[in-house]
Amino acid sequence: MPQPLIERYRDSLPLEPGDPVVSLNEGSTPLVEAPRLSERVGARVWLKVEGANPTGSFKDRGMTVAVSRAAGRGAKAVICASTGNTAASASAYAVRAGLRGAVIVPEGKIAIGKLAQSLMHGARVVALEGNFDDALTIVRQLAERNPIELVNSVNPYRIEGQKTAAFELIDELGYAPDALAIPVGNAGNVTAYWKGFQERGTSPICYGFQAAGSAPLVDGSPVAKPETVASAIRIGNPARWEEAMNAFNSSRGRVAAVTDEQILDAYHWLASHEGVFCEPASAASVAGILNHGLPTVEGMDKPETVVCVLTGHGLKDPDTALGTAPSVINCQNDIGEVEAAVFN
Ligand SMILES: *Cc1c(COP(=O)(O)O)cnc(C)c1O
């Protein structure tokens, strides 16, 4: 039987006895071996396909815990700022819990699938004239002034839920991978993986990747106008800055930047060579190891097992896919023409 993430890892999660389990059977996502990618980088590479979560991104892991706790505390509504996936997830889990949902997104900057999800789940969707960082500032103030639960990754229960992805890696491989490659936006996810690894007494090298036009952790200072095709990581001032840097430093990893071109190349390559369609932001993890090589640590062997976290599903952002993929072949209703189109 599929199991809610909260049941699978209840002993490691800080829920109260009376909290309801608000779940869509998230987690337990596929860990898919990537033979062609492995060949290219010279290590055994696995893909953690987080797009297989109920709303199509890893955000569901944090949301099940944050919304369960919010409901247990008697909250009547949840709110978040979002580049799209947090909005989709919060909207769905709010419905499950019978709470009202409100999401604030940067106007014109979220992938169309994510917008469709939030609207279908009946959340109040506000498009802000501003970027993600502006939206986060506003929801933080709103949550202070009103009885509404903030479910961004500044909420500690989000991190608690998301750390279960690290548990799954260890449980399924039977050991911790030598290295983790992960896209970094607001930096909650890398914070969560590192917490999960540490709680299991392991310390894989954490290698984070930001988009070059939106790389505050690489630059060492906030980016006022972040730009990248990878809208899920278009964030100029990560809320989990310190924790993320601690994960990179403590694990002897690092954070590096990948260009939009490198991201889109990896995005297409994965879809056409491994059969896995992720969203552009997710492909930053693969673009990272392809362009920067595997992380090496002095005095240690080269990593043998590497996990790339594919944070969200490719169907979230059909505009980017169709805008950069080969075109459809139009054809008359004629066997000869179709034959030519298929085989030439
Ligand atoms: C949220 C998100 C990220 C970034 O995760 P952070 O915790 O903000 O660093 C990356 N990829 C996708 C698809 C996301 O939805």
The ligand as an SDF file (V2000), in Angstrom:
LIG
                    3D

 15 15  0  0  0  0  0  0  0  0999 V2000
   11.5430   25.1530   -5.2390 C   0  0  0  0  0  0  0  0  0  0  0  0
   12.2950   24.5660   -6.3610 C   0  0  0  0  0  0  0  0  0  0  0  0
   13.6990   24.5820   -6.4270 C   0  0  0  0  0  0  0  0  0  0  0  0
   14.5480   25.2970   -5.4250 C   0  0  0  0  0  0  0  0  0  0  0  0
   14.4750   24.7590   -4.1310 O   0  0  0  0  0  0  0  0  0  0  0  0
   14.9030   25.6680   -2.9010 P   0  0  0  0  0  0  0  0  0  0  0  0
   14.5170   24.9140   -1.7100 O   0  0  0  0  0  0  0  0  0  0  0  0
   14.1480   26.9590   -3.0530 O   0  0  0  0  0  0  0  0  0  0  0  0
   16.3760   25.8940   -3.0300 O   0  0  0  0  0  0  0  0  0  0  0  0
   14.3230   23.9520   -7.4770 C   0  0  0  0  0  0  0  0  0  0  0  0
   13.6060   23.3350   -8.4510 N   0  0  0  0  0  0  0  0  0  0  0  0
   12.2630   23.3070   -8.4250 C   0  0  0  0  0  0  0  0  0  0  0  0
   11.5550   22.6170   -9.5350 C   0  0  0  0  0  0  0  0  0  0  0  0
   11.5750   23.9130   -7.3930 C   0  0  0  0  0  0  0  0  0  0  0  0
   10.2390   23.8810   -7.3990 O   0  0  0  0  0  0  0  0  0  0  0  0
  1  2  1  0
  2  3  1  0
  2 14  2  0
  3  4  1  0
  3 10  2  0
  4  5  1  0
  5  6  1  0
  6  7  2  0
  6  8  1  0
  6  9  1  0
 10 11  1  0
 11 12  2  0
 12 13  1  0
 12 14  1  0
 14 15  1  0
M  END
$$$$
